[in-house]
Amino acid sequence: MRSRDINQGPLSADVAGGKITAASLRPYKGWGRISHREQSYSSVYHGLQIGLNRRFHAGLGSVTSARSPRTMQLSLRVTF
């Protein structure tokens, strides 16, 4: 699970200098930290597909095909 603050304001030099407060830059005024937890997954698919068609005399034919898939899945779990 990944946790992030969805009420975090933009970075500002004025906050670091003490001219304004970080709360005044938050998207949801009057609220502090709003945590959002999510699970992150990723999947990548690479595949190769080859096909051969051969026509013979009198309309007869032959079809040959091969497929080679490769899938990689990544599961990310972060705990705090």
C-alpha positions as CSV (number, residue, x, y, z in Angstrom):
1,M,0.0,0.0,0.0
2,R,1.2,3.5,-0.8
3,S,0.1,6.5,1.2
4,R,0.2,10.1,0.0
5,D,-1.2,13.4,1.1
6,I,-3.9,14.6,-1.3
7,N,-4.2,18.0,0.5
8,Q,-0.5,19.0,0.1
9,G,0.0,22.4,-1.3
10,P,2.6,23.5,-3.8
11,L,6.2,24.1,-2.6
12,S,6.8,27.8,-2.0
13,A,9.8,29.9,-0.9
14,D,7.3,32.1,1.0
15,V,6.5,29.3,3.4
16,A,10.1,28.6,4.0
17,G,10.7,32.3,4.7
18,G,7.8,32.5,7.1
19,K,5.8,35.0,5.1
20,I,2.8,32.7,4.7
21,T,1.7,29.4,6.3
22,A,1.6,26.1,4.5
23,A,-2.1,25.8,5.4
24,S,-3.0,28.8,3.2
25,L,-1.7,26.9,0.2
26,R,-3.6,23.7,0.7
27,P,-6.3,22.8,-1.9
28,Y,-8.9,21.9,0.8
29,K,-8.9,24.9,3.2
30,G,-9.5,24.2,6.8
31,W,-8.3,20.6,6.6
32,G,-4.9,19.3,7.5
33,R,-3.3,16.2,6.0
34,I,-5.7,13.9,4.0
35,S,-4.1,10.5,3.5
36,H,-5.0,8.4,0.5
37,R,-3.8,4.8,0.5
38,E,-3.5,2.8,-2.6
39,Q,-2.0,-0.4,-4.0
40,S,0.2,-0.1,-7.1
41,Y,0.5,-2.8,-9.7
42,S,2.2,-2.8,-13.1
43,S,2.1,-5.3,-15.9
44,V,4.1,-5.5,-19.1
45,Y,3.4,-7.8,-22.0
46,H,5.7,-8.6,-24.9
47,G,4.7,-11.0,-27.6
48,L,5.8,-12.4,-30.9
49,Q,3.4,-13.9,-33.4
50,I,4.5,-15.5,-36.6
51,G,2.2,-17.1,-39.3
52,L,2.9,-18.9,-42.5
53,N,0.3,-19.5,-45.3
54,R,1.0,-21.9,-48.1
55,R,-1.3,-22.4,-51.1
56,F,-1.2,-25.6,-53.1
57,H,-2.7,-26.7,-56.3
58,A,-6.5,-27.0,-56.6
59,G,-7.2,-24.6,-53.8
60,L,-5.7,-26.6,-51.0
61,G,-3.7,-24.8,-48.4
62,S,-1.9,-25.0,-45.1
63,V,-1.6,-22.5,-42.3
64,T,1.0,-22.7,-39.5
65,S,1.4,-20.2,-36.7
66,A,3.3,-19.8,-33.5
67,R,3.1,-17.4,-30.6
68,S,5.6,-16.6,-27.9
69,P,4.2,-14.5,-25.0
70,R,6.2,-13.1,-22.2
71,T,4.5,-11.3,-19.3
72,M,6.2,-9.5,-16.4
73,Q,4.1,-8.4,-13.4
74,L,5.4,-6.1,-10.7
75,S,3.6,-5.7,-7.4
76,L,4.8,-2.8,-5.2
77,R,4.0,-2.9,-1.5
78,V,5.3,-0.1,0.8
79,T,4.5,0.0,4.5
80,F,5.1,2.9,6.8
